[in-house]
């Protein structure tokens, strides 16, 4: 296999916990596998565009994963060859909820 273009890291809060990793643990094994596969696709194929990755705003991208419950979103940034996973949620509406974007933005600022 080709070499990874990006390394993957989880955003770590000041408390030391990794909110995205905790969120993933709540999902089914199948959903975690689907999301993991999509993360790996980005890791090895960066930069990518639609339908898998969508730029939300400067420095913030959205990974779109089809899972049993609908569409999972993983918001991430790329910094110094690292894909930093900031926030994840299952999207139920057309528009990305503001509170979800705000969470990702706040974590991005803390990096």
C-alpha positions in Angstrom: 0.0 0.0 0.0 1.1 3.6 -0.6 2.4 5.6 2.3 -0.1 7.6 4.2 -0.1 11.3 3.2 -1.5 12.3 6.6 -1.2 10.9 10.1 -4.4 10.9 12.1 -4.9 12.3 15.6 -7.8 12.8 17.9 -8.4 16.2 19.3 -7.6 16.0 23.0 -9.4 18.3 25.5 -7.6 19.9 28.4 -9.1 17.3 30.7 -7.2 14.7 28.6 -10.3 13.0 27.1 -10.8 12.6 23.4 -14.5 13.5 22.7 -14.5 12.0 19.1 -13.0 8.7 20.3 -15.7 8.6 23.0 -18.4 9.3 20.4 -17.1 6.5 18.2 -17.3 4.0 21.1 -21.0 4.7 21.3 -21.6 3.5 17.7 -22.0 0.0 16.4 -19.0 -2.0 15.2 -20.3 -1.7 11.6 -20.6 2.1 11.9 -17.1 2.4 13.5 -15.7 0.3 10.6 -17.4 2.4 8.0 -16.1 5.7 9.5 -12.6 4.2 10.0 -12.5 3.2 6.4 -13.5 6.6 5.3 -10.9 8.3 7.5 -8.3 6.0 6.0 -9.4 7.0 2.5 -8.8 10.6 3.4 -5.5 9.7 5.2 -4.1 8.0 2.0 -5.8 10.1 -0.6 -5.7 13.7 0.7 -6.7 16.1 -0.7 -10.2 14.8 -1.5 -13.5 16.4 -2.4 -17.1 15.5 -2.7 -18.9 13.2 -2.1 -16.6 12.2 0.8 -15.1 15.4 1.9 -16.5 18.9 1.9 -14.8 22.1 2.9 -16.9 23.9 5.5 -14.8 27.0 6.1 -11.0 27.8 6.1 -9.2 25.1 8.0 -12.3 23.0 8.6 -13.5 20.0 6.6 -16.4 17.6 6.9 -16.0 13.9 6.3 -19.3 12.3 5.2 -19.9 8.7 6.1 -22.9 6.6 5.4 -23.9 4.5 8.4 -27.0 2.6 9.5 -28.5 5.6 11.3 -28.1 8.0 8.5 -25.0 10.1 7.7 -22.2 10.5 10.2 -20.1 13.6 10.0 -16.6 13.9 11.3 -15.3 17.5 11.3 -11.5 17.8 11.0 -8.6 20.0 10.2 -5.3 19.4 8.5 -2.2 20.8 10.2 1.5 20.0 9.5 0.6 16.7 7.8 -1.8 15.7 10.4 -5.6 15.1 10.1 -6.9 16.1 13.5 -10.4 14.8 14.2 -12.2 17.5 16.0 -15.9 16.4 16.3 -18.4 13.8 15.2 -22.1 13.5 15.1 -24.9 11.9 13.1 -26.6 14.4 10.9 -30.4 14.3 10.8 -31.2 17.4 8.8 -30.0 19.0 5.5 -28.1 21.7 7.2 -25.2 21.1 9.6 -26.5 22.2 13.0 -24.8 25.4 14.3 -24.0 23.9 17.7 -22.0 21.0 16.0 -20.0 23.5 13.9 -19.4 25.7 17.0 -18.0 22.7 18.9 -15.6 22.0 16.1 -14.6 25.6 15.7 -13.9 25.9 19.5 -11.7 22.8 19.4 -9.9 24.1 16.3 -9.1 27.4 18.2 -7.6 25.4 21.1 -5.1 23.6 18.8 
